[in-house]
Amino acid sequence: MRFTHGEAVTRRRWTAWEVGVAVGDPQVAVLDGVALAPLVDAADPAGRRGYTVPHYTLLGDVELDVELYDLLTRFDGSALVVTSTPARWQHPMTGWQAGLSVIAVELVDRGPESVMVYPTSESTDAYGDITRGPVAEGVLVTHVTVEPVPAGEDATAGQDARPQWRITGKGLEVLDAFAEVEWPVGSGRRFDVIGVPTRWPWPPSAPYTQAIIRER
């Protein structure tokens, strides 16, 4: 399914990851003849970019080489990350290969939110064990996006689990599993980082980081 009037995107793929962080230089390729269709359910008529981040369906030829976590750059410089495994479609009777689709989410780098990040510090307790925890002084990070994500159900209580948010942006390199986040800044609301943040080391001067946070 090659689109005659489609666009070309630059694909960056990291083949090595260490604890959620892509390492080394990426493989770079140009994917042409593709289309990016905005997902209707991700539309945000209120213009709250940062709560509803643009989502797209990337459509292309069945042999299009895209994988989960690939970073795509459009002609206007905007960056998107592939967030699903490719789905390949074929005609149920003839077997004709109709094409490929994946979900891609824009990594907004001029988001409306600011957060205070309290990076991790290490210390040794009286027993000689290393302990980790957030430092007392936070680091202000601006222009990030904070959007709600489904939290599922808390099996222990039989109720909805505590709400979670996805935070994305540049300047979040200090985030790790032991850091804390205050949002909104000055509110006193503290959030734990859930799991390991994902980090794409591109552009080198200000890489993108994405993490899931949950209020304490």
HELIX and SHEET records of a PDB file:
HELIX    1   1 VAL A   40  ALA A   42  5                                   3    
SHEET    1   A 7 ALA A  87  GLN A  90  0                                        
SHEET    2   A 7 GLN A  97  GLU A 106 -1                                        
SHEET    3   A 7 HIS A  55  GLY A  60 -1                                        
SHEET    4   A 7 GLN A  27  PRO A  38 -1                                        
SHEET    5   A 7 GLU A   7  ARG A  13 -1                                        
SHEET    6   A 7 LEU A  71  THR A  73 -1                                        
SHEET    7   A 7 ALA A  79  VAL A  82 -1                                        
SHEET    1   B 2 ALA A  16  GLU A  18  0                                        
SHEET    2   B 2 VAL A  21  VAL A  23 -1                                        
SHEET    1   C 7 GLU A 113  TYR A 118  0                                        
SHEET    2   C 7 VAL A 139  VAL A 149 -1                                        
SHEET    3   C 7 GLN A 164  LYS A 170 -1                                        
SHEET    4   C 7 TYR A 208  GLU A 215 -1                                        
SHEET    5   C 7 ARG A 190  TRP A 200 -1                                        
SHEET    6   C 7 GLU A 180  GLU A 182 -1                                        
SHEET    7   C 7 GLU A 113  TYR A 118 -1                                        
SHEET    1   D 2 THR A 120  THR A 124  0                                        
SHEET    2   D 2 ILE A 130  PRO A 134 -1                                        
SHEET    1   E 2 GLU A 153  ASP A 154  0                                        
SHEET    2   E 2 GLN A 159  ASP A 160 -1                                        
END                                                                             
